[in-house]
Amino acid sequence: MEHMILKATELGIDTTWLCDVLFIDDVIKNYLELEDKELICGVALGYRSENPVKKGRYERKYLVTDGRLKNN
């Protein structure tokens, strides 16, 4: 996967590593008709928008750690 990400970057393609695919691996394997394979990770590929929309960040007080709200 690392080599794929590096090659994509070399070609000007942006990537995002997806490690949380395991909770839907049955859906992905079914969609790709890979029932006999084991899914271990994923990567999203795409081109950066020429006019990206800047997204704000959550305020620190809304971040969750260990199931509790952080107050500082």
HTML snippet that shows the backbone in 3Dmol.js (N, CA, C, O; Angstrom):
<script src="https://3Dmol.org/build/3Dmol-min.js"></script>
<div id="view" style="width:600px;height:400px;position:relative"></div>
<script>
const pdb = `
ATOM      1  N   MET A   1       0.828  -1.180   0.000  1.00  0.00           N
ATOM      2  CA  MET A   1       0.000   0.000   0.000  1.00  0.00           C
ATOM      3  C   MET A   1       0.881   1.256   0.000  1.00  0.00           C
ATOM      4  O   MET A   1       0.580   2.235  -0.683  1.00  0.00           O
ATOM      5  N   GLU A   2       1.956   1.214   0.763  1.00  0.00           N
ATOM      6  CA  GLU A   2       2.844   2.368   0.816  1.00  0.00           C
ATOM      7  C   GLU A   2       3.401   2.696  -0.565  1.00  0.00           C
ATOM      8  O   GLU A   2       3.476   3.868  -0.935  1.00  0.00           O
ATOM      9  N   HIS A   3       3.788   1.690  -1.327  1.00  0.00           N
ATOM     10  CA  HIS A   3       4.314   1.924  -2.671  1.00  0.00           C
ATOM     11  C   HIS A   3       3.242   2.508  -3.589  1.00  0.00           C
ATOM     12  O   HIS A   3       3.536   3.363  -4.425  1.00  0.00           O
ATOM     13  N   MET A   4       1.999   2.047  -3.433  1.00  0.00           N
ATOM     14  CA  MET A   4       0.900   2.585  -4.245  1.00  0.00           C
ATOM     15  C   MET A   4       0.680   4.059  -3.929  1.00  0.00           C
ATOM     16  O   MET A   4       0.475   4.869  -4.833  1.00  0.00           O
ATOM     17  N   ILE A   5       0.722   4.405  -2.645  1.00  0.00           N
ATOM     18  CA  ILE A   5       0.529   5.801  -2.238  1.00  0.00           C
ATOM     19  C   ILE A   5       1.678   6.675  -2.746  1.00  0.00           C
ATOM     20  O   ILE A   5       1.450   7.784  -3.229  1.00  0.00           O
ATOM     21  N   LEU A   6       2.897   6.178  -2.638  1.00  0.00           N
ATOM     22  CA  LEU A   6       4.047   6.946  -3.135  1.00  0.00           C
ATOM     23  C   LEU A   6       3.969   7.142  -4.650  1.00  0.00           C
ATOM     24  O   LEU A   6       4.252   8.235  -5.142  1.00  0.00           O
ATOM     25  N   LYS A   7       3.593   6.107  -5.392  1.00  0.00           N
ATOM     26  CA  LYS A   7       3.478   6.219  -6.847  1.00  0.00           C
ATOM     27  C   LYS A   7       2.362   7.191  -7.224  1.00  0.00           C
ATOM     28  O   LYS A   7       2.522   8.009  -8.131  1.00  0.00           O
ATOM     29  N   ALA A   8       1.232   7.097  -6.524  1.00  0.00           N
ATOM     30  CA  ALA A   8       0.127   8.018  -6.800  1.00  0.00           C
ATOM     31  C   ALA A   8       0.574   9.457  -6.575  1.00  0.00           C
ATOM     32  O   ALA A   8       0.265  10.336  -7.380  1.00  0.00           O
ATOM     33  N   THR A   9       1.299   9.704  -5.488  1.00  0.00           N
ATOM     34  CA  THR A   9       1.809  11.044  -5.202  1.00  0.00           C
ATOM     35  C   THR A   9       2.736  11.518  -6.311  1.00  0.00           C
ATOM     36  O   THR A   9       2.671  12.670  -6.738  1.00  0.00           O
ATOM     37  N   GLU A  10       3.597  10.623  -6.770  1.00  0.00           N
ATOM     38  CA  GLU A  10       4.504  10.942  -7.881  1.00  0.00           C
ATOM     39  C   GLU A  10       3.730  11.333  -9.132  1.00  0.00           C
ATOM     40  O   GLU A  10       4.180  12.183  -9.900  1.00  0.00           O
ATOM     41  N   LEU A  11       2.560  10.714  -9.345  1.00  0.00           N
ATOM     42  CA  LEU A  11       1.730  10.998 -10.516  1.00  0.00           C
ATOM     43  C   LEU A  11       0.786  12.178 -10.303  1.00  0.00           C
ATOM     44  O   LEU A  11      -0.011  12.502 -11.184  1.00  0.00           O
ATOM     45  N   GLY A  12       0.871  12.823  -9.133  1.00  0.00           N
ATOM     46  CA  GLY A  12       0.017  13.977  -8.860  1.00  0.00           C
ATOM     47  C   GLY A  12      -1.369  13.606  -8.371  1.00  0.00           C
ATOM     48  O   GLY A  12      -2.286  14.426  -8.434  1.00  0.00           O
ATOM     49  N   ILE A  13      -1.538  12.384  -7.883  1.00  0.00           N
ATOM     50  CA  ILE A  13      -2.834  11.920  -7.377  1.00  0.00           C
ATOM     51  C   ILE A  13      -2.784  11.957  -5.858  1.00  0.00           C
ATOM     52  O   ILE A  13      -1.846  11.444  -5.248  1.00  0.00           O
ATOM     53  N   ASP A  14      -3.793  12.565  -5.251  1.00  0.00           N
ATOM     54  CA  ASP A  14      -3.859  12.615  -3.793  1.00  0.00           C
ATOM     55  C   ASP A  14      -4.422  11.313  -3.253  1.00  0.00           C
ATOM     56  O   ASP A  14      -5.190  10.630  -3.931  1.00  0.00           O
ATOM     57  N   THR A  15      -4.038  10.974  -2.037  1.00  0.00           N
ATOM     58  CA  THR A  15      -4.488   9.737  -1.417  1.00  0.00           C
ATOM     59  C   THR A  15      -4.897   9.969   0.028  1.00  0.00           C
ATOM     60  O   THR A  15      -4.475  10.935   0.665  1.00  0.00           O
ATOM     61  N   THR A  16      -5.716   9.078   0.524  1.00  0.00           N
ATOM     62  CA  THR A  16      -6.067   9.044   1.936  1.00  0.00           C
ATOM     63  C   THR A  16      -6.086   7.596   2.372  1.00  0.00           C
ATOM     64  O   THR A  16      -6.821   6.783   1.811  1.00  0.00           O
ATOM     65  N   TRP A  17      -5.282   7.269   3.369  1.00  0.00           N
ATOM     66  CA  TRP A  17      -5.215   5.917   3.924  1.00  0.00           C
ATOM     67  C   TRP A  17      -6.488   5.663   4.717  1.00  0.00           C
ATOM     68  O   TRP A  17      -6.876   6.492   5.541  1.00  0.00           O
ATOM     69  N   LEU A  18      -7.137   4.544   4.486  1.00  0.00           N
ATOM     70  CA  LEU A  18      -8.369   4.180   5.191  1.00  0.00           C
ATOM     71  C   LEU A  18      -8.114   2.933   6.030  1.00  0.00           C
ATOM     72  O   LEU A  18      -8.008   1.830   5.495  1.00  0.00           O
ATOM     73  N   CYS A  19      -8.017   3.107   7.323  1.00  0.00           N
ATOM     74  CA  CYS A  19      -7.779   1.947   8.175  1.00  0.00           C
ATOM     75  C   CYS A  19      -9.057   1.468   8.846  1.00  0.00           C
ATOM     76  O   CYS A  19      -9.061   0.391   9.442  1.00  0.00           O
ATOM     77  N   ASP A  20     -10.129   2.224   8.769  1.00  0.00           N
ATOM     78  CA  ASP A  20     -11.384   1.840   9.413  1.00  0.00           C
ATOM     79  C   ASP A  20     -12.323   1.102   8.474  1.00  0.00           C
ATOM     80  O   ASP A  20     -13.542   1.201   8.618  1.00  0.00           O
ATOM     81  N   VAL A  21     -11.775   0.361   7.513  1.00  0.00           N
ATOM     82  CA  VAL A  21     -12.616  -0.381   6.578  1.00  0.00           C
ATOM     83  C   VAL A  21     -13.030  -1.735   7.134  1.00  0.00           C
ATOM     84  O   VAL A  21     -13.909  -2.388   6.571  1.00  0.00           O
ATOM     85  N   LEU A  22     -12.419  -2.162   8.215  1.00  0.00           N
ATOM     86  CA  LEU A  22     -12.666  -3.504   8.719  1.00  0.00           C
ATOM     87  C   LEU A  22     -14.087  -3.702   9.239  1.00  0.00           C
ATOM     88  O   LEU A  22     -14.597  -4.822   9.218  1.00  0.00           O
ATOM     89  N   PHE A  23     -14.734  -2.632   9.707  1.00  0.00           N
ATOM     90  CA  PHE A  23     -16.088  -2.794  10.212  1.00  0.00           C
ATOM     91  C   PHE A  23     -17.118  -2.957   9.095  1.00  0.00           C
ATOM     92  O   PHE A  23     -18.265  -3.310   9.367  1.00  0.00           O
ATOM     93  N   ILE A  24     -16.731  -2.709   7.851  1.00  0.00           N
ATOM     94  CA  ILE A  24     -17.628  -2.942   6.716  1.00  0.00           C
ATOM     95  C   ILE A  24     -16.972  -3.833   5.667  1.00  0.00           C
ATOM     96  O   ILE A  24     -17.341  -3.793   4.493  1.00  0.00           O
ATOM     97  N   ASP A  25     -15.994  -4.642   6.094  1.00  0.00           N
ATOM     98  CA  ASP A  25     -15.275  -5.466   5.117  1.00  0.00           C
ATOM     99  C   ASP A  25     -16.195  -6.432   4.389  1.00  0.00           C
ATOM    100  O   ASP A  25     -15.948  -6.747   3.225  1.00  0.00           O
ATOM    101  N   ASP A  26     -17.259  -6.917   5.045  1.00  0.00           N
ATOM    102  CA  ASP A  26     -18.172  -7.834   4.362  1.00  0.00           C
ATOM    103  C   ASP A  26     -18.898  -7.138   3.220  1.00  0.00           C
ATOM    104  O   ASP A  26     -19.138  -7.751   2.180  1.00  0.00           O
ATOM    105  N   VAL A  27     -19.254  -5.864   3.394  1.00  0.00           N
ATOM    106  CA  VAL A  27     -19.934  -5.097   2.346  1.00  0.00           C
ATOM    107  C   VAL A  27     -18.983  -4.861   1.173  1.00  0.00           C
ATOM    108  O   VAL A  27     -19.363  -5.030   0.014  1.00  0.00           O
ATOM    109  N   ILE A  28     -17.743  -4.468   1.481  1.00  0.00           N
ATOM    110  CA  ILE A  28     -16.756  -4.193   0.433  1.00  0.00           C
ATOM    111  C   ILE A  28     -16.413  -5.463  -0.336  1.00  0.00           C
ATOM    112  O   ILE A  28     -16.375  -5.460  -1.566  1.00  0.00           O
ATOM    113  N   LYS A  29     -16.162  -6.553   0.397  1.00  0.00           N
ATOM    114  CA  LYS A  29     -15.814  -7.811  -0.266  1.00  0.00           C
ATOM    115  C   LYS A  29     -16.962  -8.304  -1.145  1.00  0.00           C
ATOM    116  O   LYS A  29     -16.727  -8.834  -2.231  1.00  0.00           O
ATOM    117  N   ASN A  30     -18.190  -8.135  -0.685  1.00  0.00           N
ATOM    118  CA  ASN A  30     -19.343  -8.525  -1.487  1.00  0.00           C
ATOM    119  C   ASN A  30     -19.437  -7.659  -2.744  1.00  0.00           C
ATOM    120  O   ASN A  30     -19.669  -8.179  -3.836  1.00  0.00           O
ATOM    121  N   TYR A  31     -19.262  -6.362  -2.603  1.00  0.00           N
ATOM    122  CA  TYR A  31     -19.344  -5.439  -3.735  1.00  0.00           C
ATOM    123  C   TYR A  31     -18.269  -5.745  -4.778  1.00  0.00           C
ATOM    124  O   TYR A  31     -18.536  -5.710  -5.979  1.00  0.00           O
ATOM    125  N   LEU A  32     -17.056  -6.045  -4.314  1.00  0.00           N
ATOM    126  CA  LEU A  32     -15.948  -6.333  -5.222  1.00  0.00           C
ATOM    127  C   LEU A  32     -15.856  -7.806  -5.613  1.00  0.00           C
ATOM    128  O   LEU A  32     -14.955  -8.208  -6.349  1.00  0.00           O
ATOM    129  N   GLU A  33     -16.795  -8.602  -5.114  1.00  0.00           N
ATOM    130  CA  GLU A  33     -16.835 -10.040  -5.377  1.00  0.00           C
ATOM    131  C   GLU A  33     -15.518 -10.706  -4.973  1.00  0.00           C
ATOM    132  O   GLU A  33     -14.918 -11.454  -5.745  1.00  0.00           O
ATOM    133  N   LEU A  34     -15.088 -10.418  -3.755  1.00  0.00           N
ATOM    134  CA  LEU A  34     -13.840 -10.960  -3.216  1.00  0.00           C
ATOM    135  C   LEU A  34     -14.122 -11.738  -1.929  1.00  0.00           C
ATOM    136  O   LEU A  34     -13.416 -11.566  -0.935  1.00  0.00           O
ATOM    137  N   GLU A  35     -15.120 -12.568  -1.941  1.00  0.00           N
ATOM    138  CA  GLU A  35     -15.542 -13.274  -0.738  1.00  0.00           C
ATOM    139  C   GLU A  35     -14.442 -14.117  -0.112  1.00  0.00           C
ATOM    140  O   GLU A  35     -14.453 -14.313   1.103  1.00  0.00           O
ATOM    141  N   ASP A  36     -13.493 -14.623  -0.891  1.00  0.00           N
ATOM    142  CA  ASP A  36     -12.450 -15.493  -0.364  1.00  0.00           C
ATOM    143  C   ASP A  36     -11.172 -14.738   0.015  1.00  0.00           C
ATOM    144  O   ASP A  36     -10.139 -15.361   0.259  1.00  0.00           O
ATOM    145  N   LYS A  37     -11.233 -13.413   0.065  1.00  0.00           N
ATOM    146  CA  LYS A  37     -10.055 -12.591   0.387  1.00  0.00           C
ATOM    147  C   LYS A  37     -10.237 -11.920   1.744  1.00  0.00           C
ATOM    148  O   LYS A  37     -11.359 -11.785   2.233  1.00  0.00           O
ATOM    149  N   GLU A  38      -9.132 -11.505   2.345  1.00  0.00           N
ATOM    150  CA  GLU A  38      -9.173 -10.795   3.612  1.00  0.00           C
ATOM    151  C   GLU A  38      -8.811  -9.332   3.382  1.00  0.00           C
ATOM    152  O   GLU A  38      -7.754  -9.030   2.828  1.00  0.00           O
ATOM    153  N   LEU A  39      -9.673  -8.439   3.802  1.00  0.00           N
ATOM    154  CA  LEU A  39      -9.449  -7.002   3.664  1.00  0.00           C
ATOM    155  C   LEU A  39      -8.649  -6.513   4.869  1.00  0.00           C
ATOM    156  O   LEU A  39      -9.021  -6.779   6.012  1.00  0.00           O
ATOM    157  N   ILE A  40      -7.555  -5.800   4.619  1.00  0.00           N
ATOM    158  CA  ILE A  40      -6.739  -5.313   5.726  1.00  0.00           C
ATOM    159  C   ILE A  40      -6.644  -3.783   5.779  1.00  0.00           C
ATOM    160  O   ILE A  40      -6.350  -3.226   6.836  1.00  0.00           O
ATOM    161  N   CYS A  41      -6.886  -3.104   4.664  1.00  0.00           N
ATOM    162  CA  CYS A  41      -6.864  -1.650   4.650  1.00  0.00           C
ATOM    163  C   CYS A  41      -7.415  -1.175   3.311  1.00  0.00           C
ATOM    164  O   CYS A  41      -7.759  -1.980   2.446  1.00  0.00           O
ATOM    165  N   GLY A  42      -7.492   0.120   3.156  1.00  0.00           N
ATOM    166  CA  GLY A  42      -7.956   0.689   1.903  1.00  0.00           C
ATOM    167  C   GLY A  42      -7.288   2.036   1.665  1.00  0.00           C
ATOM    168  O   GLY A  42      -6.659   2.602   2.559  1.00  0.00           O
ATOM    169  N   VAL A  43      -7.434   2.531   0.458  1.00  0.00           N
ATOM    170  CA  VAL A  43      -6.895   3.841   0.134  1.00  0.00           C
ATOM    171  C   VAL A  43      -7.853   4.519  -0.846  1.00  0.00           C
ATOM    172  O   VAL A  43      -8.330   3.901  -1.798  1.00  0.00           O
ATOM    173  N   ALA A  44      -8.122   5.790  -0.596  1.00  0.00           N
ATOM    174  CA  ALA A  44      -8.939   6.589  -1.508  1.00  0.00           C
ATOM    175  C   ALA A  44      -7.993   7.384  -2.395  1.00  0.00           C
ATOM    176  O   ALA A  44      -7.017   7.961  -1.914  1.00  0.00           O
ATOM    177  N   LEU A  45      -8.282   7.412  -3.678  1.00  0.00           N
ATOM    178  CA  LEU A  45      -7.460   8.133  -4.650  1.00  0.00           C
ATOM    179  C   LEU A  45      -8.298   9.223  -5.305  1.00  0.00           C
ATOM    180  O   LEU A  45      -9.494   9.038  -5.534  1.00  0.00           O
ATOM    181  N   GLY A  46      -7.682  10.344  -5.604  1.00  0.00           N
ATOM    182  CA  GLY A  46      -8.417  11.398  -6.279  1.00  0.00           C
ATOM    183  C   GLY A  46      -7.536  12.595  -6.579  1.00  0.00           C
ATOM    184  O   GLY A  46      -6.357  12.630  -6.227  1.00  0.00           O
ATOM    185  N   TYR A  47      -8.130  13.563  -7.232  1.00  0.00           N
ATOM    186  CA  TYR A  47      -7.416  14.790  -7.570  1.00  0.00           C
ATOM    187  C   TYR A  47      -7.934  15.925  -6.707  1.00  0.00           C
ATOM    188  O   TYR A  47      -9.135  16.049  -6.467  1.00  0.00           O
ATOM    189  N   ARG A  48      -7.022  16.737  -6.253  1.00  0.00           N
ATOM    190  CA  ARG A  48      -7.351  17.878  -5.405  1.00  0.00           C
ATOM    191  C   ARG A  48      -8.205  18.883  -6.182  1.00  0.00           C
ATOM    192  O   ARG A  48      -7.965  19.130  -7.364  1.00  0.00           O
ATOM    193  N   SER A  49      -9.183  19.448  -5.520  1.00  0.00           N
ATOM    194  CA  SER A  49     -10.033  20.465  -6.118  1.00  0.00           C
ATOM    195  C   SER A  49      -9.223  21.731  -6.371  1.00  0.00           C
ATOM    196  O   SER A  49      -8.379  22.106  -5.556  1.00  0.00           O
ATOM    197  N   GLU A  50      -9.476  22.380  -7.486  1.00  0.00           N
ATOM    198  CA  GLU A  50      -8.799  23.640  -7.763  1.00  0.00           C
ATOM    199  C   GLU A  50      -9.334  24.756  -6.876  1.00  0.00           C
ATOM    200  O   GLU A  50      -8.651  25.752  -6.640  1.00  0.00           O
ATOM    201  N   ASN A  51     -10.559  24.585  -6.386  1.00  0.00           N
ATOM    202  CA  ASN A  51     -11.193  25.566  -5.502  1.00  0.00           C
ATOM    203  C   ASN A  51     -11.706  24.860  -4.252  1.00  0.00           C
ATOM    204  O   ASN A  51     -12.916  24.722  -4.074  1.00  0.00           O
ATOM    205  N   PRO A  52     -10.800  24.411  -3.383  1.00  0.00           N
ATOM    206  CA  PRO A  52     -11.248  23.660  -2.208  1.00  0.00           C
ATOM    207  C   PRO A  52     -12.040  24.530  -1.243  1.00  0.00           C
ATOM    208  O   PRO A  52     -11.783  25.727  -1.114  1.00  0.00           O
ATOM    209  N   VAL A  53     -12.994  23.924  -0.576  1.00  0.00           N
ATOM    210  CA  VAL A  53     -13.783  24.610   0.440  1.00  0.00           C
ATOM    211  C   VAL A  53     -13.087  24.393   1.773  1.00  0.00           C
ATOM    212  O   VAL A  53     -12.885  23.257   2.204  1.00  0.00           O
ATOM    213  N   LYS A  54     -12.724  25.483   2.416  1.00  0.00           N
ATOM    214  CA  LYS A  54     -12.045  25.380   3.702  1.00  0.00           C
ATOM    215  C   LYS A  54     -13.060  24.981   4.762  1.00  0.00           C
ATOM    216  O   LYS A  54     -14.091  25.629   4.936  1.00  0.00           O
ATOM    217  N   LYS A  55     -12.745  23.905   5.461  1.00  0.00           N
ATOM    218  CA  LYS A  55     -13.618  23.427   6.527  1.00  0.00           C
ATOM    219  C   LYS A  55     -13.049  23.867   7.858  1.00  0.00           C
ATOM    220  O   LYS A  55     -11.835  23.876   8.063  1.00  0.00           O
ATOM    221  N   GLY A  56     -13.931  24.225   8.745  1.00  0.00           N
ATOM    222  CA  GLY A  56     -13.505  24.636  10.080  1.00  0.00           C
ATOM    223  C   GLY A  56     -13.122  23.437  10.933  1.00  0.00           C
ATOM    224  O   GLY A  56     -13.384  22.289  10.571  1.00  0.00           O
ATOM    225  N   ARG A  57     -12.515  23.712  12.041  1.00  0.00           N
ATOM    226  CA  ARG A  57     -12.144  22.667  12.990  1.00  0.00           C
ATOM    227  C   ARG A  57     -13.123  22.702  14.158  1.00  0.00           C
ATOM    228  O   ARG A  57     -13.682  23.744  14.501  1.00  0.00           O
ATOM    229  N   TYR A  58     -13.312  21.524  14.759  1.00  0.00           N
ATOM    230  CA  TYR A  58     -14.119  21.481  15.969  1.00  0.00           C
ATOM    231  C   TYR A  58     -13.376  22.190  17.084  1.00  0.00           C
ATOM    232  O   TYR A  58     -12.150  22.135  17.169  1.00  0.00           O
ATOM    233  N   GLU A  59     -14.141  22.860  17.941  1.00  0.00           N
ATOM    234  CA  GLU A  59     -13.514  23.473  19.101  1.00  0.00           C
ATOM    235  C   GLU A  59     -13.000  22.373  20.010  1.00  0.00           C
ATOM    236  O   GLU A  59     -13.572  21.284  20.068  1.00  0.00           O
ATOM    237  N   ARG A  60     -11.940  22.656  20.705  1.00  0.00           N
ATOM    238  CA  ARG A  60     -11.307  21.656  21.562  1.00  0.00           C
ATOM    239  C   ARG A  60     -12.287  21.053  22.568  1.00  0.00           C
ATOM    240  O   ARG A  60     -12.176  19.874  22.904  1.00  0.00           O
ATOM    241  N   LYS A  61     -13.237  21.840  23.047  1.00  0.00           N
ATOM    242  CA  LYS A  61     -14.174  21.337  24.064  1.00  0.00           C
ATOM    243  C   LYS A  61     -15.087  20.238  23.522  1.00  0.00           C
ATOM    244  O   LYS A  61     -15.719  19.529  24.304  1.00  0.00           O
ATOM    245  N   TYR A  62     -15.169  20.083  22.192  1.00  0.00           N
ATOM    246  CA  TYR A  62     -16.026  19.059  21.609  1.00  0.00           C
ATOM    247  C   TYR A  62     -15.288  17.757  21.297  1.00  0.00           C
ATOM    248  O   TYR A  62     -15.908  16.793  20.846  1.00  0.00           O
ATOM    249  N   LEU A  63     -13.979  17.715  21.529  1.00  0.00           N
ATOM    250  CA  LEU A  63     -13.215  16.510  21.270  1.00  0.00           C
ATOM    251  C   LEU A  63     -13.476  15.472  22.352  1.00  0.00           C
ATOM    252  O   LEU A  63     -13.611  15.812  23.527  1.00  0.00           O
ATOM    253  N   VAL A  64     -13.545  14.222  21.957  1.00  0.00           N
ATOM    254  CA  VAL A  64     -13.836  13.134  22.894  1.00  0.00           C
ATOM    255  C   VAL A  64     -12.596  12.281  23.062  1.00  0.00           C
ATOM    256  O   VAL A  64     -11.941  11.919  22.084  1.00  0.00           O
ATOM    257  N   THR A  65     -12.278  11.961  24.302  1.00  0.00           N
ATOM    258  CA  THR A  65     -11.162  11.073  24.611  1.00  0.00           C
ATOM    259  C   THR A  65     -11.622  10.092  25.685  1.00  0.00           C
ATOM    260  O   THR A  65     -12.162  10.506  26.711  1.00  0.00           O
ATOM    261  N   ASP A  66     -11.415   8.810  25.459  1.00  0.00           N
ATOM    262  CA  ASP A  66     -11.821   7.775  26.411  1.00  0.00           C
ATOM    263  C   ASP A  66     -13.291   7.877  26.779  1.00  0.00           C
ATOM    264  O   ASP A  66     -13.669   7.546  27.903  1.00  0.00           O
ATOM    265  N   GLY A  67     -14.128   8.329  25.852  1.00  0.00           N
ATOM    266  CA  GLY A  67     -15.559   8.409  26.106  1.00  0.00           C
ATOM    267  C   GLY A  67     -15.993   9.603  26.937  1.00  0.00           C
ATOM    268  O   GLY A  67     -17.172   9.728  27.269  1.00  0.00           O
ATOM    269  N   ARG A  68     -15.059  10.481  27.279  1.00  0.00           N
ATOM    270  CA  ARG A  68     -15.399  11.658  28.084  1.00  0.00           C
ATOM    271  C   ARG A  68     -15.079  12.920  27.285  1.00  0.00           C
ATOM    272  O   ARG A  68     -14.153  12.939  26.474  1.00  0.00           O
ATOM    273  N   LEU A  69     -15.854  13.964  27.526  1.00  0.00           N
ATOM    274  CA  LEU A  69     -15.588  15.241  26.874  1.00  0.00           C
ATOM    275  C   LEU A  69     -14.354  15.892  27.475  1.00  0.00           C
ATOM    276  O   LEU A  69     -14.156  15.879  28.690  1.00  0.00           O
ATOM    277  N   LYS A  70     -13.528  16.460  26.607  1.00  0.00           N
ATOM    278  CA  LYS A  70     -12.370  17.224  27.079  1.00  0.00           C
ATOM    279  C   LYS A  70     -12.829  18.647  27.339  1.00  0.00           C
ATOM    280  O   LYS A  70     -13.521  19.233  26.506  1.00  0.00           O
ATOM    281  N   ASN A  71     -12.457  19.212  28.479  1.00  0.00           N
ATOM    282  CA  ASN A  71     -12.869  20.560  28.830  1.00  0.00           C
ATOM    283  C   ASN A  71     -11.796  21.603  28.600  1.00  0.00           C
ATOM    284  O   ASN A  71     -12.063  22.796  28.742  1.00  0.00           O
ATOM    285  N   ASN A  72     -10.579  21.184  28.244  1.00  0.00           N
ATOM    286  CA  ASN A  72      -9.520  22.180  28.074  1.00  0.00           C
ATOM    287  C   ASN A  72      -8.957  22.174  26.712  1.00  0.00           C
ATOM    288  O   ASN A  72      -8.055  22.957  26.413  1.00  0.00           O
TER     289      ASN A  72
END
`;
const viewer = $3Dmol.createViewer("view");
viewer.addModel(pdb, "pdb");
viewer.setStyle({}, {cartoon: {color: "spectrum"}});
viewer.zoomTo();
viewer.render();
</script>
